[in-house]
Amino acid sequence: MVAIVMWTVIFLFIVQLCLLSALVISKIQSLKEEQLLSTYMETYEEPFFAYLERKTEEYPHLLSDIRYRVLIVERVLNRFVDQREDGIEYTRVRETAQTHLAHAYRLFLKNGSWSQRVNTLYYIEDFDMVDLKLDVWHYFNRLPVQDEEFRQAVRLLATFQDERVIRTILNSETISQRLVKQVLRRFKEDLIQQMMRVIEDEPGRVPRHVHLAVVSFCGEKGSLDHLPFIERMLRFPSKEIRLKALRSLMELKACTHTEQLDSFYISEVWEERMYAAKIAGRLKLESSQDALLKLAGDSEWWVRYAACEAMKKLPDGDRLLDYTYHHHEDRFARSMARQHLTVKVGESI
């Protein structure tokens, strides 16, 4: 019995020793390969940068070993894009990537590990390899789950202006608002408008979170081209959509017809009254004085605050606040007006 235990211990020790040796050998090989790649980078970076920046027409002569060639070109292009992100001229980056990386990237998308596939997607976007759009689309349709691989594939297709992504988003019940906005930031204006048209034409079948993300994005982007869409969303039956539209209107600091706000000043939803007051202040609407006076006595603190804050931004704001402080029938309105009279515009109470 003792002998069996001893032989078992010896066997396990030998197995552990073999595993440790294998790890050490693998680490040594990895370090050697990294040192070799660093040496290659020192050799190729400068001539490659000169070629990519059009300082020379001479194309660098690369290694015959395809594995090292792919790694070197990938690293050089990645470093070039990172260091020259603003105003980069992509023609030669794209051509170089297409020549040396496209075949390897197609293989990675089909047979690579998860990390290889995800990294490949990021590189395809960084190097603007639009010729791989169809490959990415076919690969995307095979993805079983909505993880980072799925999200980066969606972002990549949006960067390549693939309008098929629109239906993918509008048919998804689980896609996040954050991802929808990332897609919209990559879309050119014609695809953004196309997405808006689908939302307006088929409002019942568009997932609520997607609808909210699109309306919210319009305000964040700050383009007046989206103002008509936002104003139409003010009439949408959903309270959440209307609130997002009001917030976007406030961020745009624009309104085609200020009469649209009249119904929101007296809305049963206190958030709508608050946003209406904020918009009146942002736009400095003198026609809103009566509405703001009434809202200064609102039952909700946030509405009262927004109303008095808006008053202060009006051309005759201090006089209106002084009148509210001395003559308003509601004591909470008088208190809020007094507080706003003692602070400057932009300060917090």
C-alpha positions as CSV (number, residue, x, y, z in Angstrom):
1,M,0.0,0.0,0.0
2,V,2.8,2.4,0.9
3,A,4.6,1.6,-2.3
4,I,1.5,2.4,-4.4
5,V,1.2,5.8,-2.6
6,M,4.9,6.6,-3.2
7,W,4.7,5.7,-6.9
8,T,1.5,7.8,-7.2
9,V,3.3,10.8,-5.6
10,I,6.3,10.3,-7.9
11,F,4.1,10.0,-11.0
12,L,2.2,13.2,-10.0
13,F,5.5,15.0,-9.4
14,I,6.8,14.0,-12.8
15,V,3.6,15.1,-14.5
16,Q,3.9,18.5,-12.7
17,L,7.5,18.8,-13.7
18,C,6.7,18.1,-17.3
19,L,3.9,20.7,-17.3
20,L,6.2,23.3,-15.7
21,S,8.9,22.5,-18.3
22,A,6.4,22.9,-21.1
23,L,5.2,26.2,-19.7
24,V,8.8,27.5,-19.4
25,I,9.7,26.4,-22.9
26,S,6.5,28.0,-24.3
27,K,7.3,31.3,-22.4
28,I,10.9,31.3,-23.7
29,Q,9.6,30.8,-27.3
30,S,7.1,33.5,-26.8
31,L,9.7,35.9,-25.6
32,K,12.0,35.0,-28.5
33,E,9.2,35.6,-31.0
34,E,8.3,38.9,-29.4
35,Q,11.9,40.0,-29.5
36,L,12.1,39.0,-33.1
37,L,9.0,41.0,-33.9
38,S,10.3,44.0,-32.1
39,T,13.5,43.8,-34.2
40,Y,11.4,43.6,-37.3
41,M,9.3,46.6,-36.2
42,E,12.4,48.7,-35.8
43,T,13.4,47.7,-39.3
44,Y,10.1,48.2,-41.0
45,E,8.3,51.0,-39.1
46,E,10.1,54.0,-40.6
47,P,10.0,52.9,-44.3
48,F,6.4,51.9,-43.9
49,F,5.4,55.2,-42.3
50,A,7.1,57.1,-45.0
51,Y,5.2,55.1,-47.6
52,L,1.8,55.5,-45.9
53,E,2.4,59.2,-45.5
54,R,3.2,59.5,-49.2
55,K,6.7,60.7,-48.5
56,T,8.0,58.0,-50.8
57,E,6.6,55.8,-53.6
58,E,8.9,52.9,-52.7
59,Y,7.0,50.0,-51.1
60,P,8.9,48.3,-48.2
61,H,10.2,44.8,-49.1
62,L,8.6,42.3,-46.6
63,L,9.6,38.9,-45.3
64,S,8.6,35.8,-47.3
65,D,7.3,34.1,-44.1
66,I,3.6,34.8,-44.3
67,R,2.9,34.5,-40.6
68,Y,5.5,37.1,-39.6
69,R,4.5,39.3,-42.6
70,V,0.9,39.4,-41.3
71,L,2.0,40.2,-37.8
72,I,4.4,43.0,-38.9
73,V,1.9,44.7,-41.3
74,E,-0.8,44.5,-38.6
75,R,1.4,46.1,-36.0
76,V,2.7,48.8,-38.3
77,L,-0.7,49.8,-39.5
78,N,-2.2,49.7,-36.0
79,R,0.6,52.0,-34.7
80,F,0.3,54.3,-37.7
81,V,-3.5,54.6,-37.2
82,D,-3.2,55.2,-33.4
83,Q,-0.5,57.9,-33.8
84,R,-2.2,59.7,-36.7
85,E,-5.8,59.4,-35.8
86,D,-6.8,62.9,-36.8
87,G,-7.0,63.6,-40.5
88,I,-5.4,60.3,-41.5
89,E,-5.3,59.5,-45.3
90,Y,-6.6,56.0,-45.5
91,T,-6.0,55.0,-49.1
92,R,-2.6,53.4,-48.6
93,V,-3.6,52.0,-45.2
94,R,-6.6,50.3,-46.8
95,E,-4.6,49.1,-49.8
96,T,-1.8,47.7,-47.7
97,A,-4.2,45.9,-45.4
98,Q,-6.1,44.5,-48.3
99,T,-2.9,43.2,-49.9
100,H,-1.3,41.6,-46.8
101,L,-4.1,41.0,-44.3
102,A,-7.4,40.3,-46.1
103,H,-6.7,36.6,-46.7
104,A,-5.6,35.9,-43.2
105,Y,-8.6,37.9,-41.8
106,R,-11.1,35.8,-43.8
107,L,-9.5,32.7,-42.3
108,F,-9.7,34.1,-38.8
109,L,-13.4,35.0,-39.2
110,K,-14.1,31.4,-40.3
111,N,-11.8,29.3,-38.1
112,G,-10.1,31.6,-35.6
113,S,-10.6,31.5,-31.8
114,W,-13.0,34.0,-30.2
115,S,-10.3,36.5,-29.3
116,Q,-8.8,36.2,-32.8
117,R,-12.2,36.9,-34.4
118,V,-12.9,39.9,-32.2
119,N,-9.5,41.4,-32.7
120,T,-9.8,40.9,-36.4
121,L,-13.1,42.8,-36.4
122,Y,-11.5,45.7,-34.7
123,Y,-8.5,45.7,-37.1
124,I,-10.9,45.6,-40.1
125,E,-12.6,48.7,-38.8
126,D,-9.4,50.5,-37.9
127,F,-7.9,49.8,-41.4
128,D,-11.1,50.6,-43.2
129,M,-11.1,47.3,-45.1
130,V,-14.4,47.8,-46.7
131,D,-13.7,45.1,-49.3
132,L,-14.4,42.6,-46.5
133,K,-17.9,43.9,-45.9
134,L,-19.6,40.9,-47.5
135,D,-17.4,38.4,-45.5
136,V,-18.3,40.2,-42.3
137,W,-22.0,40.1,-43.1
138,H,-22.0,36.4,-43.7
139,Y,-19.9,35.8,-40.6
140,F,-22.2,38.1,-38.6
141,N,-25.3,36.0,-39.6
142,R,-23.7,32.9,-38.1
143,L,-23.2,34.5,-34.6
144,P,-25.3,32.6,-32.0
145,V,-25.2,35.1,-29.1
146,Q,-25.1,38.9,-28.6
147,D,-21.7,39.2,-26.9
148,E,-18.9,41.6,-27.7
149,E,-18.2,39.7,-30.9
150,F,-21.8,40.5,-32.1
151,R,-21.6,44.1,-30.9
152,Q,-18.3,44.8,-32.8
153,A,-19.7,43.1,-35.9
154,V,-22.7,45.4,-35.8
155,R,-20.5,48.5,-35.3
156,L,-18.2,47.4,-38.1
157,L,-21.1,46.9,-40.5
158,A,-22.4,50.4,-39.5
159,T,-19.0,51.9,-40.2
160,F,-19.2,50.3,-43.7
161,Q,-22.6,51.9,-44.2
162,D,-24.4,48.5,-44.6
163,E,-28.1,49.4,-44.5
164,R,-29.0,45.8,-43.7
165,V,-27.9,46.7,-40.1
166,I,-31.0,48.9,-39.8
167,R,-33.4,45.9,-40.0
168,T,-31.2,43.9,-37.7
169,I,-31.5,46.7,-35.1
170,L,-35.2,47.4,-35.6
171,N,-36.0,43.7,-35.3
172,S,-34.0,43.1,-32.1
173,E,-35.7,43.0,-28.7
174,T,-32.4,42.7,-26.8
175,I,-30.0,45.1,-28.4
176,S,-28.9,47.9,-26.0
177,Q,-29.6,51.6,-26.4
178,R,-25.8,52.2,-26.1
179,L,-25.1,49.9,-29.1
180,V,-27.9,51.6,-31.1
181,K,-26.3,55.0,-30.5
182,Q,-22.9,53.7,-31.5
183,V,-24.3,52.5,-34.8
184,L,-26.0,55.8,-35.4
185,R,-22.7,57.7,-34.7
186,R,-21.1,55.6,-37.5
187,F,-24.0,56.1,-40.0
188,K,-23.9,58.8,-42.5
189,E,-27.0,61.1,-42.6
190,D,-28.9,59.2,-45.3
191,L,-28.9,56.0,-43.2
192,I,-29.9,57.9,-40.1
193,Q,-32.8,59.5,-42.0
194,Q,-33.7,56.0,-43.4
195,M,-33.9,54.6,-39.8
196,M,-36.1,57.5,-38.7
197,R,-38.5,56.9,-41.6
198,V,-38.9,53.2,-40.6
199,I,-39.6,54.3,-37.0
200,E,-42.3,56.7,-38.2
201,D,-43.8,54.4,-40.8
202,E,-43.8,51.3,-38.5
203,P,-44.0,52.6,-34.9
204,G,-45.8,49.6,-33.6
205,R,-43.2,47.1,-34.5
206,V,-40.0,49.0,-33.5
207,P,-38.8,47.9,-30.0
208,R,-39.3,50.7,-27.4
209,H,-35.6,50.8,-26.4
210,V,-34.5,51.2,-30.0
211,H,-37.0,54.1,-30.5
212,L,-35.8,55.7,-27.3
213,A,-32.2,55.4,-28.4
214,V,-32.8,57.1,-31.8
215,V,-34.7,60.0,-30.2
216,S,-32.0,60.5,-27.6
217,F,-29.2,60.3,-30.2
218,C,-30.8,63.2,-32.1
219,G,-30.5,65.5,-29.1
220,E,-26.9,64.3,-28.4
221,K,-25.7,64.9,-31.9
222,G,-27.1,68.4,-32.0
223,S,-28.0,68.5,-35.7
224,L,-30.9,70.7,-36.7
225,D,-31.6,68.3,-39.5
226,H,-33.2,66.0,-36.9
227,L,-35.4,68.8,-35.5
228,P,-38.5,67.8,-37.6
229,F,-38.3,64.2,-36.4
230,I,-37.9,65.2,-32.8
231,E,-40.9,67.6,-33.0
232,R,-43.0,64.8,-34.5
233,M,-42.0,62.6,-31.5
234,L,-43.6,65.2,-29.2
235,R,-47.0,63.9,-30.3
236,F,-46.1,60.2,-29.8
237,P,-48.5,58.3,-27.4
238,S,-45.7,56.9,-25.3
239,K,-44.8,59.2,-22.3
240,E,-41.2,57.9,-22.4
241,I,-40.8,58.8,-26.1
242,R,-42.2,62.3,-25.5
243,L,-39.9,62.9,-22.5
244,K,-36.9,61.8,-24.7
245,A,-38.1,64.2,-27.4
246,L,-38.4,67.0,-25.0
247,R,-34.9,66.4,-23.6
248,S,-33.6,66.3,-27.2
249,L,-35.4,69.5,-28.0
250,M,-33.8,71.1,-25.0
251,E,-30.3,69.9,-26.1
252,L,-30.9,71.3,-29.6
253,K,-32.0,74.7,-28.2
254,A,-34.4,75.0,-31.1
255,C,-38.1,74.8,-31.8
256,T,-39.9,75.4,-35.0
257,H,-43.2,76.4,-33.4
258,T,-43.1,77.4,-29.7
259,E,-46.8,76.8,-29.5
260,Q,-46.0,73.1,-29.3
261,L,-44.9,73.7,-25.7
262,D,-48.2,75.0,-24.6
263,S,-49.7,71.6,-23.9
264,F,-46.7,70.5,-21.9
265,Y,-46.8,73.5,-19.5
266,I,-50.1,72.1,-18.3
267,S,-49.3,68.4,-18.7
268,E,-50.4,65.9,-16.0
269,V,-46.9,64.5,-16.2
270,W,-44.6,66.6,-14.0
271,E,-41.5,65.7,-16.0
272,E,-43.1,67.1,-19.1
273,R,-43.9,70.4,-17.3
274,M,-40.3,70.5,-16.1
275,Y,-38.8,70.0,-19.5
276,A,-41.2,72.5,-21.0
277,A,-39.9,75.1,-18.5
278,K,-36.3,74.2,-19.2
279,I,-36.8,74.6,-23.0
280,A,-38.5,78.0,-22.5
281,G,-35.4,79.1,-20.6
282,R,-33.0,77.7,-23.1
283,L,-34.9,79.5,-25.9
284,K,-35.4,82.7,-23.8
285,L,-39.1,82.6,-24.8
286,E,-40.7,85.9,-23.5
287,S,-44.1,84.4,-24.5
288,S,-43.7,81.8,-21.8
289,Q,-43.8,84.3,-18.9
290,D,-47.3,83.5,-17.8
291,A,-46.7,79.7,-18.0
292,L,-43.5,80.0,-16.0
293,L,-45.3,82.1,-13.3
294,K,-47.8,79.4,-12.9
295,L,-45.2,76.6,-12.9
296,A,-43.2,78.5,-10.2
297,G,-46.0,77.4,-7.9
298,D,-46.1,73.8,-9.1
299,S,-46.5,71.0,-6.6
300,E,-43.2,69.4,-7.7
301,W,-40.0,70.9,-6.5
302,W,-38.1,70.2,-9.8
303,V,-40.8,71.9,-11.8
304,R,-40.7,75.0,-9.6
305,Y,-36.9,75.0,-9.8
306,A,-36.9,74.7,-13.6
307,A,-39.5,77.5,-13.9
308,C,-37.6,80.0,-11.8
309,E,-34.3,79.0,-13.5
310,A,-35.9,79.6,-16.9
311,M,-37.3,83.0,-15.7
312,K,-33.7,84.1,-14.8
313,K,-32.6,83.4,-18.4
314,L,-35.3,85.6,-20.0
315,P,-34.4,89.1,-21.1
316,D,-36.4,90.6,-18.2
317,G,-35.8,87.7,-15.9
318,D,-34.8,89.5,-12.8
319,R,-37.9,91.7,-12.9
320,L,-40.1,88.6,-13.3
321,L,-38.3,86.8,-10.5
322,D,-38.7,89.9,-8.3
323,Y,-42.4,90.0,-9.1
324,T,-42.8,86.3,-8.3
325,Y,-40.9,86.8,-4.9
326,H,-43.1,89.7,-3.8
327,H,-46.5,88.9,-5.4
328,H,-46.9,85.2,-6.1
329,E,-49.8,83.6,-4.2
330,D,-47.8,80.4,-3.6
331,R,-45.3,80.6,-0.8
332,F,-43.1,77.9,-2.4
333,A,-42.9,79.9,-5.5
334,R,-41.9,83.0,-3.5
335,S,-39.2,81.0,-1.7
336,M,-37.8,79.5,-5.0
337,A,-37.8,83.0,-6.6
338,R,-35.9,84.5,-3.7
339,Q,-33.3,81.8,-4.0
340,H,-32.8,82.4,-7.7
341,L,-32.5,86.1,-7.1
342,T,-29.5,85.6,-4.9
343,V,-27.5,83.4,-7.4
344,K,-26.0,84.2,-10.8
345,V,-27.0,82.5,-14.0
346,G,-25.2,79.1,-14.2
347,E,-24.8,78.7,-10.5
348,S,-26.6,76.0,-8.5
349,I,-28.9,76.6,-5.6
